[in-house]
Amino acid sequence: MLEGFGEALADREYYLPLPSVADPGPRFVPGEVPPGLRGSAQGIWTVWGSPRTEPAEQGWKIHVSARLDRAQHVLDTVAGICFSEGVPFKHLSARLFFLFLHHKHASRAQAGKFCAVYPPDTATARRLLERLRDALDGEEGPYVLTDRRFRDSRTVHYRYGSFDGARSRLRADGTREGLVRDGSGREVVDARLPVFHLPEGITDPFVEREEQPHTGPILIRDYEVTRAVRLSNAGGTYQARDRRTGRTVFLKEARAHNGLVFDGTDARQRLRHEYDVLRELHAAAPEWARSRWSTSRSGSTTSSSPSTSRGSRW
């Protein structure tokens, strides 16, 4: 994340913590809340506990993503299931905080998360994953890069880690890093990488067989990626080789429902606009734009030119 990015949004004149912003826009609140239960603010999040469940220190946490225009519906669904199960959860509190966490300059290790659920044990986690998957069938949301998607869901993700900083240690620079116990009971860093990662000795109980890491060349249609130029929350820009011609090309990736800017447009919408502009430029002045442009079947737009690249410049 760009240093000071969040603090720069809170006030026009001063650097302030983002949660202190005067107007974060429309608030997200569950439509139905059990009597006597109240949410509490925790930074940009609203936290809902449960008197029926003792909070665990670590385990399988569930993250649910959402499109901005479907966020309230997703929250109502998640909250209803968590309240009925008596499981603690939290969600982003307001529209500005959603845009911040999904912004093109946001942290790739946090982006995509809208709701976080903290099951007390593996059996409860499995039941919640199944219920959330079924209840949110047909919904789409950004991919949470730190997590693994649950089966065929487009919104329900999970990872193993510390629950809300229950265990941490102080770094030399004054910040704290989360800790988690691995399969042998040793404390290790709860690494929040933009890729699914398990502590040593912990296995995934929600898949029939563990996925093997990718080996060999990375192919996007006829293009073989040779180097990542830059990665961001919006996607990536890559150097690649066109296998048909041997030519070096430049590819741009746009992550669906992510890389937002403050008008609510996402990376894919902006890249499609760029694609349309370049096509019009090519038609008007083909001598200025001799590269070929194509749209992938998945909806992401890629461009190729006699240049380089993987990782977004946004």
Backbone bond lengths (Angstrom), bond angles and torsions (degrees), N, CA, C in turn:
res aa  C-N    CA-C-N  psi(-1)  N-CA   C-N-CA  omega(-1)  CA-C   N-CA-C  phi
1 M - - - 1.447 - - 1.523 108.87 -
2 L 1.323 117.66 143.44 1.444 119.95 176.53 1.515 109.07 -62.50
3 E 1.329 117.21 131.43 1.453 120.87 -176.95 1.530 110.25 -63.24
4 G 1.334 115.30 130.09 1.452 120.03 179.98 1.510 114.54 80.82
5 F 1.327 118.20 3.06 1.458 120.95 -176.65 1.525 111.29 -59.34
6 G 1.345 117.03 -50.83 1.452 120.24 -179.12 1.514 112.29 -64.64
7 E 1.344 116.84 -42.12 1.464 121.11 -179.02 1.524 111.71 -64.74
8 A 1.342 116.96 -27.86 1.464 120.11 -179.45 1.526 112.24 -75.51
9 L 1.321 117.29 -15.67 1.467 120.38 -177.51 1.516 112.88 -87.12
10 A 1.339 117.17 -20.63 1.458 120.14 -170.30 1.522 113.00 -72.76
11 D 1.334 117.82 -29.23 1.458 120.65 -176.11 1.520 109.25 -149.87
12 R 1.321 116.99 148.68 1.460 121.10 -178.76 1.528 112.15 -71.54
13 E 1.347 117.67 -26.45 1.457 120.50 -173.39 1.524 114.27 -112.43
14 Y 1.337 117.81 -26.35 1.460 120.38 -173.28 1.529 110.87 -126.19
15 Y 1.339 114.90 153.09 1.459 120.53 170.60 1.525 107.88 -80.88
16 L 1.318 116.81 121.18 1.455 122.30 -179.80 1.517 109.64 -138.53
17 P 1.327 118.06 156.35 1.468 119.66 174.95 1.530 110.30 -57.03
18 L 1.307 116.71 136.81 1.465 120.48 -176.16 1.528 113.32 -54.85
19 P 1.350 120.52 -39.98 1.476 118.98 -179.20 1.519 113.98 -61.67
20 S 1.352 118.18 -15.05 1.468 120.04 -179.15 1.517 112.79 -85.69
21 V 1.329 118.31 2.66 1.452 120.77 -179.57 1.529 109.74 -57.52
22 A 1.338 116.03 139.60 1.467 120.41 -175.02 1.530 112.13 -66.88
23 D 1.323 116.44 -41.05 1.465 119.93 -177.31 1.526 109.89 -132.75
24 P 1.337 117.99 97.49 1.464 120.54 179.60 1.525 113.48 -83.90
25 G 1.322 116.77 8.37 1.465 120.01 -179.52 1.519 111.39 86.35
26 P 1.334 116.98 -170.54 1.463 120.92 -178.63 1.531 111.53 -54.28
27 R 1.327 115.46 137.64 1.463 121.88 -178.92 1.525 111.01 -88.32
28 F 1.319 114.89 148.39 1.463 120.72 171.84 1.523 108.18 -100.18
29 V 1.335 115.46 122.17 1.460 121.96 178.64 1.524 107.50 -140.61
30 P 1.331 119.00 134.67 1.465 119.67 177.20 1.523 111.59 -55.48
31 G 1.320 115.85 139.57 1.458 119.99 -177.96 1.517 113.04 -65.16
32 E 1.347 117.80 -33.83 1.458 122.25 179.67 1.515 109.05 -130.24
33 V 1.327 116.16 125.64 1.464 122.44 -178.78 1.526 108.25 -123.88
34 P 1.329 118.55 131.90 1.468 120.53 178.67 1.521 111.67 -57.48
35 P 1.317 118.36 145.50 1.467 121.93 -179.54 1.533 111.40 -55.86
36 G 1.315 115.32 136.98 1.453 120.58 176.74 1.511 115.39 84.05
37 L 1.321 118.45 -5.20 1.465 121.70 -178.55 1.522 109.22 -101.96
38 R 1.327 116.12 131.68 1.458 120.90 -179.60 1.521 109.67 -131.94
39 G 1.328 115.09 142.71 1.449 119.84 176.39 1.520 110.35 -82.16
40 S 1.331 116.47 155.05 1.461 121.28 178.00 1.515 109.28 -124.90
41 A 1.330 115.81 143.83 1.457 121.15 -178.94 1.527 109.99 -76.43
42 Q 1.332 114.93 136.79 1.463 121.93 175.12 1.526 106.67 -140.56
43 G 1.323 115.89 88.18 1.458 119.87 -174.89 1.515 110.15 65.99
44 I 1.325 116.43 -126.78 1.461 120.62 -179.79 1.531 111.59 -87.66
45 W 1.325 117.27 6.14 1.461 122.82 -176.37 1.522 111.19 -109.19
46 T 1.332 116.16 156.12 1.454 123.10 166.68 1.520 107.14 -113.01
47 V 1.336 116.30 126.12 1.460 122.52 -173.93 1.523 109.61 -107.01
48 W 1.332 115.21 134.52 1.463 122.07 177.07 1.519 108.20 -120.08
49 G 1.327 115.95 115.48 1.458 120.47 177.81 1.509 110.41 -90.71
50 S 1.329 114.45 -171.84 1.458 119.51 177.76 1.520 109.35 -149.24
51 P 1.328 117.87 128.81 1.464 119.92 177.53 1.523 112.50 -70.34
52 R 1.352 116.60 -12.38 1.463 120.06 -176.78 1.520 112.73 -89.53
53 T 1.331 118.14 -13.03 1.456 120.54 -172.82 1.517 110.65 -130.81
54 E 1.321 116.60 125.02 1.455 120.97 173.19 1.524 108.82 -74.07
55 P 1.332 117.66 128.93 1.468 118.59 -179.41 1.526 111.62 -64.93
56 A 1.330 115.99 134.49 1.467 120.71 176.89 1.524 109.07 -85.43
57 E 1.338 116.90 161.55 1.465 120.82 178.33 1.514 111.98 -85.91
58 Q 1.312 117.26 -29.08 1.458 120.93 -179.24 1.517 109.13 -157.45
59 G 1.330 115.10 168.07 1.458 119.56 178.44 1.505 110.73 151.30
60 W 1.343 114.97 -155.97 1.457 121.18 -179.08 1.513 109.13 -87.79
61 K 1.319 116.73 108.02 1.459 120.81 178.25 1.527 108.84 -96.27
62 I 1.297 115.94 148.38 1.466 122.27 -177.00 1.516 108.27 -112.80
63 H 1.322 116.80 131.31 1.465 121.95 175.13 1.531 108.59 -116.72
64 V 1.307 115.51 132.38 1.460 121.34 178.68 1.523 108.21 -115.38
65 S 1.317 115.93 126.35 1.461 121.13 178.43 1.523 109.51 -99.90
66 A 1.322 115.67 168.40 1.470 120.11 -178.34 1.514 109.54 -158.60
67 R 1.310 116.19 152.78 1.459 120.58 164.81 1.517 107.98 -73.51
68 L 1.324 116.34 149.21 1.461 120.00 -178.07 1.525 111.71 -57.56
69 D 1.331 116.61 -41.36 1.463 119.04 -177.17 1.525 113.05 -74.74
70 R 1.341 117.73 -8.69 1.458 121.75 179.06 1.524 112.07 -115.33
71 A 1.344 116.33 7.63 1.461 120.54 -172.62 1.531 112.34 -60.59
72 Q 1.318 118.22 -44.19 1.462 119.69 -177.23 1.521 110.99 -63.71
73 H 1.326 117.26 -42.49 1.470 120.06 178.31 1.524 110.76 -62.51
74 V 1.332 116.69 -43.27 1.466 120.05 179.44 1.526 110.01 -62.89
75 L 1.333 117.15 -42.84 1.461 119.91 178.74 1.524 111.39 -61.11
76 D 1.323 117.42 -44.89 1.467 119.72 179.63 1.528 110.77 -59.38
77 T 1.323 116.74 -39.14 1.465 121.15 179.99 1.522 110.90 -67.35
78 V 1.329 116.14 -49.04 1.468 120.42 -179.31 1.524 110.47 -62.72
79 A 1.345 116.68 -45.86 1.461 120.27 -178.34 1.529 111.44 -61.69
80 G 1.332 116.78 -42.82 1.457 119.65 -179.72 1.520 111.91 -59.50
81 I 1.331 116.74 -42.18 1.463 120.70 -179.94 1.528 110.79 -70.14
82 C 1.331 117.45 -43.72 1.464 120.30 -178.95 1.525 111.63 -66.73
83 F 1.321 117.74 -40.67 1.463 120.06 177.25 1.528 110.51 -62.27
84 S 1.324 116.47 -41.91 1.469 119.41 -178.68 1.520 112.07 -67.81
85 E 1.337 117.09 -29.22 1.465 121.67 179.67 1.530 112.13 -90.78
86 G 1.330 117.00 -11.42 1.455 119.93 -177.60 1.510 112.92 68.03
87 V 1.346 116.71 38.96 1.464 121.95 -176.19 1.528 109.62 -112.63
88 P 1.342 118.32 133.02 1.468 120.39 178.65 1.522 111.80 -64.27
89 F 1.328 116.76 147.82 1.459 121.41 175.87 1.518 108.79 -155.81
90 K 1.318 115.92 167.86 1.461 120.86 174.42 1.522 108.26 -141.85
91 H 1.344 115.69 163.49 1.461 120.88 178.96 1.516 108.78 -149.13
92 L 1.318 117.08 157.32 1.455 120.85 174.42 1.522 109.38 -61.17
93 S 1.340 115.82 139.56 1.462 119.94 -168.12 1.518 114.91 -83.76
94 A 1.350 117.75 -25.83 1.461 118.82 -172.28 1.526 110.67 -155.79
95 R 1.315 115.57 167.47 1.467 122.17 -176.31 1.524 111.87 -59.54
96 L 1.338 118.71 -44.01 1.458 120.77 -179.60 1.524 111.10 -59.69
97 F 1.326 117.09 -40.15 1.459 120.38 -178.78 1.532 110.58 -69.04
98 F 1.326 116.51 -33.81 1.468 120.56 174.79 1.530 109.77 -63.45
99 L 1.335 116.42 -48.16 1.461 120.53 179.74 1.529 111.08 -62.16
100 F 1.318 116.99 -38.37 1.461 121.66 179.37 1.525 110.99 -62.66
101 L 1.329 117.66 -48.70 1.461 120.89 -175.64 1.522 112.17 -71.49
102 H 1.343 116.58 -21.91 1.459 120.76 179.76 1.530 111.96 -106.03
103 H 1.318 117.43 8.49 1.452 121.78 -176.71 1.524 111.05 -65.74
104 K 1.316 116.63 157.02 1.461 120.51 -178.64 1.528 112.13 -62.58
105 H 1.352 118.08 -23.36 1.452 121.67 179.32 1.523 112.92 -101.46
106 A 1.330 118.03 9.33 1.459 121.12 -177.17 1.531 111.17 -76.84
107 S 1.316 115.03 167.62 1.456 121.49 178.80 1.522 110.52 -66.12
108 R 1.322 116.75 129.25 1.471 120.41 178.63 1.522 111.30 -69.34
109 A 1.326 117.79 -21.96 1.463 121.09 -179.98 1.528 112.62 -79.64
110 Q 1.328 117.85 -13.18 1.461 121.22 -179.92 1.520 112.81 -114.05
111 A 1.306 117.19 -25.51 1.455 120.86 -171.50 1.524 111.99 -62.80
112 G 1.315 114.42 150.88 1.458 121.03 179.20 1.510 112.48 96.78
113 K 1.329 117.47 -20.43 1.462 120.34 -176.42 1.533 110.41 -81.31
114 F 1.299 116.08 131.47 1.458 122.28 174.08 1.527 110.75 -119.21
115 C 1.329 115.83 -46.17 1.467 121.31 175.50 1.529 108.81 -124.33
116 A 1.327 116.53 143.42 1.464 122.39 175.30 1.519 108.15 -125.52
117 V 1.333 116.54 129.16 1.462 123.03 -175.57 1.525 108.40 -117.30
118 Y 1.354 116.99 140.42 1.465 121.50 -173.17 1.533 111.10 -121.62
119 P 1.331 117.54 81.44 1.467 120.39 178.92 1.531 111.03 -66.83
120 P 1.341 118.42 144.76 1.464 120.75 -178.34 1.524 114.36 -76.51
121 D 1.327 117.47 -17.76 1.466 120.02 -177.26 1.529 109.03 -157.13
122 T 1.334 115.24 171.09 1.467 121.04 -175.46 1.525 111.73 -65.23
123 A 1.335 117.20 -39.40 1.471 119.90 -178.89 1.527 110.42 -62.39
124 T 1.339 116.92 -42.63 1.463 119.82 178.30 1.520 110.77 -66.86
125 A 1.335 116.38 -38.83 1.465 119.93 178.10 1.520 110.54 -60.51
126 R 1.315 117.36 -43.29 1.472 120.44 179.89 1.521 110.66 -62.69
127 R 1.324 116.72 -44.65 1.465 120.51 -179.19 1.526 110.70 -63.45
128 L 1.336 116.51 -43.04 1.458 120.01 178.94 1.527 111.76 -65.51
129 L 1.314 117.21 -42.11 1.468 120.50 177.66 1.523 110.54 -57.71
130 E 1.311 116.63 -44.52 1.464 120.48 179.89 1.530 110.68 -64.96
131 R 1.318 116.84 -45.97 1.475 119.66 -178.35 1.525 111.20 -64.91
132 L 1.323 116.87 -44.06 1.456 119.67 -179.61 1.524 111.21 -65.76
133 R 1.330 116.05 -42.10 1.479 119.41 177.89 1.519 110.92 -57.48
134 D 1.330 117.26 -46.70 1.463 120.60 -177.76 1.527 111.27 -68.55
135 A 1.331 117.16 -41.88 1.463 120.79 -176.56 1.520 112.19 -70.50
136 L 1.330 117.07 -28.22 1.467 121.15 -178.07 1.525 112.05 -105.01
137 D 1.306 116.92 17.65 1.465 120.93 178.00 1.531 109.39 -58.55
138 G 1.325 116.66 128.71 1.461 121.54 -179.04 1.512 113.40 97.19
139 E 1.339 117.52 -16.75 1.457 120.50 176.27 1.532 109.91 -79.20
140 E 1.323 115.72 153.05 1.461 121.21 176.19 1.516 109.47 -127.13
141 G 1.319 115.15 151.45 1.460 120.30 177.11 1.513 109.33 -158.13
142 P 1.329 117.56 170.63 1.460 120.09 178.43 1.517 111.34 -65.64
143 Y 1.315 115.19 153.62 1.458 121.27 176.98 1.524 108.26 -75.72
144 V 1.337 116.99 130.45 1.463 121.86 173.98 1.526 106.98 -85.90
145 L 1.320 117.61 107.48 1.458 121.90 -168.63 1.513 113.25 -65.01
146 T 1.343 118.34 -28.40 1.457 120.61 -179.38 1.519 111.96 -73.52
147 D 1.324 117.16 -14.51 1.459 122.57 -167.47 1.527 112.94 -111.97
148 R 1.315 113.02 176.50 1.467 121.87 169.76 1.523 107.61 -113.65
149 R 1.319 116.88 134.30 1.463 119.67 176.43 1.524 109.82 -70.14
150 F 1.337 115.05 143.44 1.457 119.72 -179.96 1.524 109.30 -84.26
151 R 1.315 114.26 113.45 1.468 121.96 179.93 1.521 111.35 49.25
152 D 1.339 117.98 -124.11 1.461 120.73 -175.24 1.523 112.55 -98.02
153 S 1.331 117.63 10.49 1.460 119.88 -178.46 1.518 110.73 -67.09
154 R 1.329 115.41 145.99 1.464 121.16 176.24 1.519 111.81 -101.56
155 T 1.338 116.91 2.82 1.464 120.18 -177.54 1.527 113.74 -134.03
156 V 1.315 118.88 -23.12 1.470 122.23 -172.45 1.525 109.73 -98.00
157 H 1.335 115.87 123.02 1.464 123.20 -177.03 1.525 109.77 -129.84
158 Y 1.329 116.31 165.55 1.461 119.46 177.17 1.527 110.23 -152.86
159 R 1.323 115.38 155.75 1.454 123.01 173.56 1.521 108.54 -153.76
160 Y 1.324 116.15 164.29 1.461 121.34 177.33 1.515 108.46 -102.21
161 G 1.352 117.08 130.75 1.452 118.70 179.77 1.504 112.66 -177.41
162 S 1.323 114.38 -172.99 1.460 122.28 178.01 1.523 109.80 -72.98
163 F 1.330 116.34 144.84 1.457 120.98 179.71 1.518 109.67 -91.85
164 D 1.337 115.13 105.69 1.462 122.19 173.02 1.517 113.41 52.27
165 G 1.326 116.60 45.55 1.459 120.38 175.34 1.513 114.51 67.04
166 A 1.342 116.37 30.23 1.463 119.23 -179.37 1.528 111.50 -59.56
167 R 1.320 116.68 -31.92 1.465 121.38 178.14 1.522 107.29 -133.22
168 S 1.340 116.80 128.85 1.456 120.05 -177.63 1.525 109.40 -153.78
169 R 1.328 115.46 172.19 1.464 120.45 175.51 1.525 108.44 -141.29
170 L 1.333 114.38 156.52 1.451 121.53 -177.04 1.517 110.42 -83.35
171 R 1.339 116.52 130.34 1.453 121.50 174.42 1.532 110.39 -83.99
172 A 1.325 115.81 167.80 1.461 120.92 179.70 1.524 111.81 -64.06
173 D 1.338 117.44 -27.70 1.474 119.99 -178.11 1.524 112.78 -86.63
174 G 1.335 118.07 4.93 1.455 121.57 177.49 1.511 114.93 94.17
175 T 1.332 117.88 -9.43 1.461 121.11 175.92 1.521 109.38 -87.27
176 R 1.308 115.78 170.15 1.463 120.39 -179.45 1.525 109.90 -115.87
177 E 1.328 116.02 150.49 1.458 121.20 174.64 1.521 109.20 -125.43
178 G 1.333 114.68 139.64 1.452 120.08 -178.08 1.516 112.40 -70.53
179 L 1.323 115.42 149.61 1.457 122.18 177.71 1.519 109.08 -123.09
180 V 1.316 115.36 151.97 1.454 121.46 177.97 1.528 107.72 -144.25
181 R 1.318 116.74 149.80 1.462 119.67 177.14 1.523 109.43 -86.82
182 D 1.338 115.95 132.13 1.457 119.43 179.27 1.525 109.41 -82.54
183 G 1.326 116.42 -171.23 1.457 120.44 -176.50 1.508 114.52 -62.50
184 S 1.335 118.13 -19.55 1.467 122.56 178.51 1.519 112.68 -96.91
185 G 1.331 116.82 1.11 1.447 120.40 -179.87 1.511 114.62 87.40
186 R 1.334 117.26 3.68 1.460 120.63 178.77 1.524 110.30 -80.71
187 E 1.328 116.24 144.25 1.458 120.21 175.25 1.521 110.05 -78.76
188 V 1.313 116.36 125.22 1.458 122.22 177.90 1.521 107.91 -131.79
189 V 1.319 116.18 162.50 1.463 120.41 178.90 1.528 109.82 -66.07
190 D 1.324 115.72 133.04 1.468 121.32 175.52 1.529 107.24 -79.82
191 A 1.327 115.39 83.33 1.473 121.50 -173.10 1.519 110.17 -69.28
192 R 1.329 116.20 119.16 1.465 121.40 177.85 1.518 107.87 -102.52
193 L 1.303 114.87 82.36 1.450 122.15 -177.38 1.523 109.57 -93.15
194 P 1.328 118.12 157.42 1.474 119.96 175.44 1.530 111.15 -78.33
195 V 1.327 115.27 43.57 1.462 122.82 177.94 1.523 106.70 -160.83
196 F 1.316 118.13 147.84 1.469 121.95 -179.69 1.520 109.72 -64.67
197 H 1.327 115.49 128.34 1.465 120.95 -175.48 1.523 109.10 -142.62
198 L 1.338 116.94 138.20 1.457 121.64 178.21 1.518 110.05 -117.12
199 P 1.338 118.39 140.98 1.459 120.10 172.98 1.532 110.15 -60.98
200 E 1.293 117.05 151.78 1.460 121.37 -179.34 1.524 110.12 -56.98
201 G 1.327 115.60 133.14 1.457 120.83 178.08 1.516 114.65 88.11
202 I 1.339 117.94 -3.15 1.469 122.02 176.86 1.522 108.13 -103.18
203 T 1.318 117.30 129.36 1.465 121.61 178.93 1.521 109.63 -114.87
204 D 1.302 115.83 154.37 1.456 122.65 -178.36 1.528 109.67 -81.89
205 P 1.347 118.71 114.81 1.464 120.61 -178.82 1.523 113.87 -84.96
206 F 1.336 117.60 -0.98 1.459 120.65 -173.02 1.528 112.91 -103.71
207 V 1.320 117.27 4.03 1.459 120.75 175.80 1.526 108.47 -122.28
208 E 1.330 115.93 148.25 1.453 119.83 -179.39 1.520 111.68 -70.21
209 R 1.311 116.22 -36.39 1.460 120.34 174.57 1.520 108.48 -145.94
210 E 1.326 114.93 144.39 1.454 120.74 -175.81 1.520 110.74 -66.43
211 E 1.328 115.28 135.00 1.457 119.94 177.95 1.520 110.21 -69.36
212 Q 1.315 116.14 139.15 1.454 121.17 178.02 1.521 110.12 -88.39
213 P 1.330 117.05 142.09 1.466 118.60 178.32 1.518 111.37 -62.44
214 H 1.325 115.28 149.66 1.465 120.77 -179.39 1.520 110.35 -65.72
215 T 1.304 115.51 137.00 1.461 121.20 173.83 1.518 108.83 -126.12
216 G 1.326 116.06 157.63 1.454 119.75 179.56 1.501 112.09 86.53
217 P 1.320 117.42 -174.77 1.469 121.47 -176.33 1.522 112.03 -68.16
218 I 1.329 115.82 151.87 1.465 122.34 174.55 1.517 107.18 -93.60
219 L 1.329 116.11 118.73 1.458 121.03 -176.33 1.522 110.76 -113.00
220 I 1.315 116.22 133.54 1.462 123.07 169.50 1.517 105.76 -121.31
221 R 1.339 114.69 99.86 1.458 120.97 -172.31 1.534 109.55 54.47
222 D 1.330 118.36 -117.77 1.469 120.36 -176.76 1.523 112.92 -93.79
223 Y 1.330 117.04 10.78 1.461 120.72 -175.16 1.525 110.97 -111.19
224 E 1.318 116.79 130.66 1.453 123.03 178.03 1.529 108.53 -101.98
225 V 1.333 116.01 114.95 1.466 120.84 -177.85 1.521 109.23 -70.52
226 T 1.321 115.97 129.20 1.457 121.11 -179.49 1.521 113.20 -112.23
227 R 1.335 116.87 -20.70 1.463 118.77 -178.08 1.522 110.75 -163.50
228 A 1.340 115.13 140.02 1.460 120.11 171.79 1.518 108.25 -87.54
229 V 1.320 116.06 124.07 1.457 120.25 178.20 1.519 110.22 -85.74
230 R 1.331 116.41 -48.62 1.448 120.46 176.92 1.518 109.86 -156.57
231 L 1.335 115.51 141.13 1.454 121.95 177.49 1.528 108.41 -117.64
232 S 1.317 115.89 140.99 1.458 120.33 175.94 1.512 108.48 -146.89
233 N 1.318 115.12 178.25 1.446 119.81 179.33 1.528 112.31 -68.70
234 A 1.320 116.57 -16.12 1.465 120.26 178.56 1.519 112.09 -83.75
235 G 1.325 117.53 -21.54 1.458 121.24 -177.57 1.515 110.19 150.49
236 G 1.311 116.48 -135.72 1.457 119.19 -178.58 1.512 111.96 -155.24
237 T 1.331 114.19 161.50 1.470 120.49 169.45 1.511 106.94 -123.38
238 Y 1.318 116.77 137.57 1.455 122.12 -169.12 1.526 111.71 -136.95
239 Q 1.306 114.13 148.68 1.461 120.05 166.63 1.526 107.49 -91.46
240 A 1.302 116.44 136.79 1.461 120.07 -177.70 1.527 109.72 -146.05
241 R 1.326 113.96 168.36 1.472 120.82 177.50 1.518 108.73 -118.17
242 D 1.313 115.30 128.26 1.458 120.98 175.51 1.528 107.51 -74.84
243 R 1.338 117.38 112.35 1.465 121.22 -175.07 1.524 112.54 -67.81
244 R 1.317 116.69 -17.79 1.470 119.21 -179.70 1.514 111.59 -79.89
245 T 1.330 116.69 -32.79 1.472 120.28 -174.27 1.520 113.75 -120.09
246 G 1.367 116.50 -15.34 1.457 120.03 -175.16 1.516 113.13 80.14
247 R 1.313 116.80 2.09 1.464 122.25 -176.92 1.525 111.41 -74.98
248 T 1.328 118.14 142.27 1.460 122.72 173.11 1.524 108.83 -79.07
249 V 1.339 116.11 131.77 1.454 120.72 -176.19 1.520 110.16 -130.74
250 F 1.312 115.17 167.80 1.458 124.14 179.45 1.521 108.01 -114.08
251 L 1.340 117.15 125.07 1.458 121.88 179.92 1.522 110.26 -114.18
252 K 1.318 115.43 140.48 1.453 120.59 174.08 1.517 109.02 -121.07
253 E 1.320 115.66 135.41 1.458 122.70 -178.53 1.525 108.84 -114.31
254 A 1.322 116.99 141.13 1.459 121.71 176.78 1.526 108.37 -124.36
255 R 1.331 116.56 119.80 1.456 121.11 -179.57 1.530 110.14 -77.52
256 A 1.301 115.92 130.61 1.459 121.35 -178.32 1.522 111.34 -65.34
257 H 1.327 116.14 135.78 1.469 124.55 174.30 1.526 112.38 61.88
258 N 1.318 117.96 23.26 1.455 120.57 -178.37 1.518 108.91 -142.05
259 G 1.337 116.86 -179.66 1.454 120.61 -176.54 1.514 111.57 63.39
260 L 1.338 116.23 40.54 1.464 120.38 -175.97 1.524 111.42 -71.75
261 V 1.315 115.11 155.04 1.458 121.97 165.22 1.522 106.03 -116.93
262 F 1.335 117.21 177.07 1.455 118.76 -166.06 1.518 115.01 -77.46
263 D 1.338 118.36 -2.14 1.460 118.89 169.18 1.524 111.03 -89.90
264 G 1.345 116.60 0.85 1.460 121.61 176.57 1.511 115.21 91.33
265 T 1.346 118.80 -4.62 1.456 120.14 178.48 1.529 109.85 -74.97
266 D 1.331 116.19 146.56 1.455 119.32 -178.13 1.529 110.69 -105.06
267 A 1.319 115.00 178.32 1.466 120.63 -174.64 1.518 111.89 -61.46
268 R 1.308 117.02 -37.52 1.465 120.06 -177.16 1.525 111.44 -67.91
269 Q 1.329 116.38 -40.30 1.469 119.64 177.82 1.526 111.03 -63.04
270 R 1.332 116.14 -41.60 1.466 118.91 -178.73 1.523 111.71 -69.13
271 L 1.339 117.14 -38.00 1.453 118.91 179.80 1.524 111.40 -70.43
272 R 1.312 117.63 -34.53 1.471 120.17 175.51 1.533 110.18 -65.21
273 H 1.345 116.49 -38.17 1.460 119.76 176.89 1.526 109.80 -63.56
274 E 1.327 116.43 -43.22 1.460 120.19 177.78 1.530 110.87 -61.17
275 Y 1.314 116.21 -41.13 1.466 122.44 177.98 1.539 110.45 -59.35
276 D 1.352 116.26 -46.39 1.458 120.15 -179.60 1.532 111.37 -64.08
277 V 1.326 116.67 -40.94 1.462 120.40 179.11 1.526 110.52 -62.49
278 L 1.321 116.93 -43.14 1.463 120.69 -178.83 1.528 111.66 -67.00
279 R 1.333 116.69 -36.12 1.468 119.33 176.81 1.532 110.40 -64.21
280 E 1.339 115.76 -42.38 1.466 119.18 178.77 1.528 110.63 -65.33
281 L 1.328 115.87 -39.20 1.461 119.69 177.66 1.525 110.47 -63.28
282 H 1.311 116.06 -41.94 1.468 120.24 179.93 1.532 110.74 -63.27
283 A 1.353 115.63 -40.93 1.457 119.07 -180.00 1.531 111.23 -66.68
284 A 1.345 116.27 -36.68 1.458 120.11 -177.78 1.524 112.29 -79.01
285 A 1.342 116.29 -33.65 1.471 120.06 -176.58 1.529 109.05 -146.96
286 P 1.332 116.61 74.63 1.470 119.84 -175.03 1.524 113.43 -58.85
287 E 1.325 117.64 -24.82 1.466 118.53 -179.84 1.528 111.33 -71.08
288 W 1.334 118.29 -16.71 1.463 121.95 178.39 1.523 111.91 -90.06
289 A 1.285 117.39 -19.61 1.473 120.14 -174.50 1.517 109.51 -138.02
290 R 1.302 116.46 85.04 1.460 121.05 -176.35 1.526 112.57 -93.79
291 S 1.321 117.34 -3.32 1.463 119.58 -179.13 1.518 110.15 -76.27
292 R 1.307 115.72 159.48 1.457 121.70 178.07 1.523 108.92 -99.12
293 W 1.345 115.04 143.21 1.449 120.08 -179.04 1.521 108.13 -124.64
294 S 1.330 114.82 143.10 1.459 118.26 -178.96 1.506 110.63 -145.87
295 T 1.323 115.71 153.62 1.457 121.52 178.10 1.520 108.80 -109.80
296 S 1.330 116.53 127.25 1.461 119.90 -178.24 1.517 110.15 -73.61
297 R 1.306 116.29 157.03 1.450 120.57 -178.16 1.525 112.07 -66.35
298 S 1.332 117.56 -25.25 1.459 120.79 -178.23 1.513 112.30 -73.37
299 G 1.320 118.17 -11.56 1.450 120.60 -179.37 1.503 112.69 106.94
300 S 1.343 118.15 -19.23 1.455 120.42 174.96 1.515 108.28 -74.42
301 T 1.315 116.92 148.77 1.447 120.74 179.08 1.510 109.45 -106.42
302 T 1.326 117.00 132.98 1.455 120.82 177.80 1.509 108.46 -121.58
303 S 1.308 115.66 147.36 1.457 119.53 177.39 1.508 109.01 -121.86
304 S 1.321 116.77 148.65 1.454 119.96 176.10 1.515 109.01 -127.36
305 S 1.322 115.64 135.98 1.452 120.85 178.56 1.511 108.24 -150.30
306 P 1.338 119.39 166.59 1.451 120.63 -178.72 1.522 110.76 -72.60
307 S 1.308 117.11 54.82 1.456 121.73 -176.44 1.499 109.45 -131.25
308 T 1.335 117.97 -135.41 1.458 123.24 -176.97 1.540 113.02 -130.20
309 S 1.419 121.98 176.53 1.470 128.02 142.94 1.535 134.99 120.03
310 R 1.526 127.10 141.98 1.486 132.06 159.05 1.532 113.82 -131.21
311 G 1.362 120.70 128.77 1.463 125.12 -178.21 1.509 109.35 124.46
312 S 1.331 119.27 134.53 1.456 120.08 -172.59 1.515 114.25 -79.68
313 R 1.321 116.84 146.46 1.444 120.39 177.81 1.533 111.73 -90.03
314 W 1.332 117.04 7.82 1.466 119.16 -174.55 1.513 110.10 -84.66
